[in-house]
């Protein structure tokens, strides 16, 4: 019984650390709302980049893992938690895209972007890439 309690408390502690990490890396200001509105275009972008052999393998693995997580019926942060409930997907997407842009380059991401140039500029701002490059 003590072992089970220890495992449950350990998992709860790990989840709380993850929740804190998501809170710390979240986009600031109104950027999070923009990220949620751009989610359909971002999902198409992620799928296209995941299939592109020019993207480094490690980045493609991150993209496929992200797509698998997004397809799961549950989230790391339940939707009923204020602010972060719906934001965990957007936060994880921005974190993965930041690493992919650094690995593959902004030009390749721009090539695969299905939305408007303004939408791409927002995505670049969210992930911390200058919108003037690429």
Secondary structure, 3 states (H helix, E strand, C coil): CHHHHHHHHHHHHHHHHHHHHHHHHCCCCCHHHHHHHCHHHHHHHHHHHHHCCCCCHHHHHHHHHHHHHHHCCCCCCCCCCCCCCCHHHHHHHHHHHHHHHHHHCHHHHHHHCCCCHHHHHHHHHHHCCCCCCC
